Each structure stands twice: as C-alpha cells, then as structure tokens.
C-alpha cells in the first residue's frame, strides 16, 4: 500500500478514472451493439452519434485511435449496407 500522501491521492484518482473509463467504454459498446441491430433509416440516424462516442474514447485514450478508425469504418459499411 502507498505510504506517501501524494501516492495515496494518485491511487484514488486512478481508481476514479478507471471507473469512468469503464462506464464510457461499456456505454459505447452497447451503442455499437444497438447500431448493428438497427435497420434502414434508424441505423443511418444512429451512426453519427455512435461515431462521436468512439472518437471521444480515442481522444481520452480509452481505445487506440486506429481501433477507433477501424470500428467506425466497419460500422459505416454495415450502415450503408442496411439502407
């Protein structure tokens, strides 16, 4: 266990960040799942919102920027095919 007060604070901050990142990641994964299940016009309406969520994850460092690009590309193809 940490002995210095600054290290204890860092542990608390890291735990808070980890919980926040888990929440954002899970919310985005659920949105991706819902987008994949959507059909037609509903899918095209949801896509920009989900793409934005993915971009935010990449910006925060929760996922790698290339993974974000790959996810968006695959979802764009799937959305275009659903039209």
C-alpha positions as a Python dict, from the first residue, in 0.01 Angstrom:
ca = {
    (1, 'X'): (0, 0, 0),
    (2, 'X'): (112, 356, -68),
    (3, 'X'): (279, 546, 213),
    (4, 'X'): (310, 900, 78),
    (5, 'X'): (4, 1121, 71),
    (6, 'X'): (63, 1214, -294),
    (7, 'X'): (79, 846, -389),
    (8, 'X'): (-242, 776, -198),
    (9, 'X'): (-410, 1059, -386),
    (10, 'X'): (-280, 921, -718),
    (11, 'X'): (-430, 581, -633),
    (12, 'X'): (-766, 744, -562),
    (13, 'X'): (-754, 943, -885),
    (14, 'X'): (-656, 637, -1089),
    (15, 'X'): (-948, 440, -945),
    (16, 'X'): (-1188, 723, -1029),
    (17, 'X'): (-1054, 745, -1386),
    (18, 'X'): (-1069, 368, -1429),
    (19, 'X'): (-1437, 360, -1325),
    (20, 'X'): (-1519, 649, -1558),
    (21, 'X'): (-1337, 484, -1849),
    (22, 'X'): (-1516, 154, -1784),
    (23, 'X'): (-1850, 336, -1792),
    (24, 'X'): (-1776, 518, -2118),
    (25, 'X'): (-1639, 201, -2278),
    (26, 'X'): (-1939, -10, -2180),
    (27, 'X'): (-2186, 259, -2290),
    (28, 'X'): (-2016, 283, -2628),
    (29, 'X'): (-2008, -95, -2672),
    (30, 'X'): (-2382, -107, -2601),
    (31, 'X'): (-2443, 172, -2855),
    (32, 'X'): (-2238, -19, -3115),
    (33, 'X'): (-2441, -334, -3047),
    (34, 'X'): (-2767, -141, -3088),
    (35, 'X'): (-2642, 17, -3412),
    (36, 'X'): (-2552, -324, -3554),
    (37, 'X'): (-2902, -448, -3473),
    (38, 'X'): (-3071, -140, -3626),
    (39, 'X'): (-3211, -150, -3978),
    (40, 'X'): (-3259, 110, -4250),
    (41, 'X'): (-3319, 472, -4159),
    (42, 'X'): (-3276, 407, -3786),
    (43, 'X'): (-2918, 289, -3847),
    (44, 'X'): (-2828, 597, -4052),
    (45, 'X'): (-2967, 823, -3779),
    (46, 'X'): (-2773, 648, -3501),
    (47, 'X'): (-2440, 627, -3683),
    (48, 'X'): (-2314, 987, -3626),
    (49, 'X'): (-2388, 963, -3253),
    (50, 'X'): (-2204, 630, -3219),
    (51, 'X'): (-1910, 755, -3429),
    (52, 'X'): (-1884, 1055, -3197),
    (53, 'X'): (-1877, 827, -2893),
    (54, 'X'): (-1599, 621, -3050),
    (55, 'X'): (-1399, 936, -3128),
    (56, 'X'): (-1432, 1053, -2769),
    (57, 'X'): (-1300, 719, -2641),
    (58, 'X'): (-998, 752, -2869),
    (59, 'X'): (-941, 1112, -2762),
    (60, 'X'): (-950, 1014, -2394),
    (61, 'X'): (-708, 727, -2458),
    (62, 'X'): (-953, 454, -2361),
    (63, 'X'): (-905, 289, -2701),
    (64, 'X'): (-633, 336, -2963),
    (65, 'X'): (-702, 578, -3247),
    (66, 'X'): (-654, 305, -3508),
    (67, 'X'): (-906, 82, -3331),
    (68, 'X'): (-1149, 373, -3335),
    (69, 'X'): (-1094, 422, -3707),
    (70, 'X'): (-1144, 50, -3775),
    (71, 'X'): (-1465, 41, -3570),
    (72, 'X'): (-1608, 345, -3748),
    (73, 'X'): (-1515, 204, -4088),
    (74, 'X'): (-1684, -129, -4020),
    (75, 'X'): (-1994, 41, -3880),
    (76, 'X'): (-2011, 276, -4181),
    (77, 'X'): (-2003, -23, -4418),
    (78, 'X'): (-2271, -202, -4219),
    (79, 'X'): (-2488, 111, -4207),
    (80, 'X'): (-2453, 168, -4582),
    (81, 'X'): (-2547, -193, -4649),
    (82, 'X'): (-2854, -163, -4424),
    (83, 'X'): (-3005, 112, -4644),
}
